[in-house]
Amino acid sequence: MITIRIPTPLRPMTGGKSEIEGKGNSIGELIEQLNIAHPGLKDRICDERGEIRRFINIYLNEEDIRFLTGKDTPVKDGDAVSIVPAIAGGSHD
Amino acid sequence: MEFTEEQLERYSRQIILKEVGGKGQHRLKQARVLVVGAGGLGSPIAMYLGAAGIGTIGLIDGDVVDLSNLQRQVLHTTPHVGMPKVESGRRLLEALNPHVHVKTYQEPLDAGNMMTLLPDYDLVLDGSDNFGTRFLVNDACYFARKTLISGSIFRFEGQLATIKSHEGYPCYRCLYPEPPPAGLVPSCQEAGVLGVLAGTVGILQANEAVKEILHIGDTLADRLLIYDALDMTFRNVGRPKDPTCPLCGTAPTITTLEEHHVSCSL
């Protein structure tokens, strides 16, 4: 199993869970598989062309997959994947 | 070192640290720091940097104090509701430490004022509340060759990074190439933010600023720190330089500072 860390903005889609588990041979497969258990999750992570949105980073362990092989980056049992969107809050509202 | 008896006593608990000393205190006094946004992050940043004896603190913010700000924006007090934030901030900082020179700019940050202001500062701390400003501050600091300490918060999460793109480290665009389109993310007003979280992340930014000024410790120049206040975890992830970055990559397409009209605010 692969552990996936869910950021606060996406937790409504995972029933409030901060960590879920998934399967797949690549990041792309993992996203497809997660979307079955959590419908709509893929649309939040990927754009209409199926590419990972430019303001969302996915880390395999501690490495940004954009600097690996993107959605084709292989994953295996025991890996930890984090989804980290850009956040901008800080000043007023 | 031109410190008075009163100043030596005021700063005695940090001058005694060998990493600070009289020399470090002098560095803090010489430092000129620009704080973007006098809100949730800007409040603890300005207060701790002011208390530590930073010589010049610039505050830029076009807003006035609102009652709903006081839950997290501790630079402002109830009698100052309705007052420009930078004026309210100046009053509190001067009461906290009269040795700090507070410069105020009651205007929203834009491409014009950013490039005019930056030459007067050594270090920039971004505590703004929208992506448009964040990308603008990143780009301006790259062009003006200034170190930027970027902090952001959302609900129960915080992110922190030190941007030293002028020294060959990655910029904010290397981390997030584009801001989210409007409407895809809720604003803080809709989503909420834990007041204490602003304090935690702002103080971490102030900590990184003091270290930059004193040249001590390790930096977040090649990492992103992610703080989860609910799980009580701090995680570091790698933040590589993107050779295809439109700003600091090998074939940049952004060569002058432009405003990016991003209407969404998170």
Interface residues (C-beta under 8 A of the other chain):
Chain A: P7 T8 P9 S18 R53 R54 F55 N57 Y59 E62 E63 D64 R66 F67 S82 V84 P85 A86 I87 A88 G89 G90 S91 H92 D93
Chain B: G37 A38 G39 G40 L41 G42 D61 D63 D66 S68 N69 Q73 D126 G127 S128 D129 N130 F131 R134 G151 S152 I153 F154 R155 F156 E157 G158 Q159 L175 Y176 P177 E178 P179 P180 V185 P186 S187 C188 Q189 A191 V193 A198 V201 L224 I226 D228 L230 D231 R235 N236 V237 G238 R239 P240 D242 S265 L266
